[in-house]
């Protein structure tokens, strides 16, 4: 079964950690602030296809499953 972050802040923290790992240094404060300020889910379609944990994908709708969708 696929696990989902407990909250958007947790997911953003994970993203910032991965970016810092790629950069080899912490993400600059102004970029961290921008990532925290912009609601990225507004740039996504209302339905996403998420991995189902079995090698496939399943639809995830923003309206019917906001907890899985991440907003």
C-alpha positions in Angstrom: 0.0 0.0 0.0 1.3 3.5 -0.8 1.8 5.8 2.1 1.0 9.5 2.0 2.5 12.3 4.0 0.5 13.3 7.2 0.4 16.9 6.1 1.5 19.2 3.2 4.1 20.7 5.5 5.6 17.2 6.0 5.6 16.6 2.2 7.3 20.0 1.6 9.9 19.2 4.3 10.7 16.0 2.4 10.9 17.8 -0.9 13.2 20.4 0.6 15.4 17.7 2.0 15.7 16.0 -1.4 16.5 19.3 -3.1 19.1 20.0 -0.5 20.6 16.6 -1.0 20.9 17.2 -4.8 22.3 20.7 -4.2 24.7 19.5 -1.6 23.7 22.5 0.7 20.5 23.7 2.3 17.9 25.3 0.1 18.2 29.1 0.4 15.7 30.8 2.7 14.0 32.9 -0.1 13.3 29.7 -2.1 12.0 27.8 1.0 9.7 30.8 1.7 8.4 30.8 -1.9 7.7 27.1 -1.8 5.8 27.5 1.4 3.8 30.4 0.1 2.6 29.0 -3.2 -0.3 26.5 -3.1 1.1 24.1 -5.7 -2.0 22.0 -5.9 -3.7 24.8 -7.8 -1.4 24.1 -10.7 -2.5 20.4 -10.9 -5.5 18.8 -12.6 -8.4 17.8 -10.4 -7.6 14.1 -10.9 -4.1 12.6 -10.5 -3.0 9.0 -11.1 -1.1 7.7 -8.0 0.9 4.6 -7.7 -1.2 1.8 -6.2 1.7 -0.2 -4.7 1.2 -3.1 -7.1 3.0 -1.7 -10.1 0.0 0.2 -11.4 -1.8 3.4 -10.9 -5.2 4.5 -9.6 -7.1 7.8 -9.9 -7.2 10.2 -7.1 -9.7 13.0 -7.3 -9.2 16.3 -5.4 -12.9 16.7 -4.5 -13.7 13.1 -3.4 -10.3 12.3 -1.7 -8.6 15.5 -0.6 -6.6 13.7 2.1 -5.0 11.4 -0.5 -4.7 14.3 -3.1 -2.6 16.2 -0.6 -4.5 19.5 -0.1 
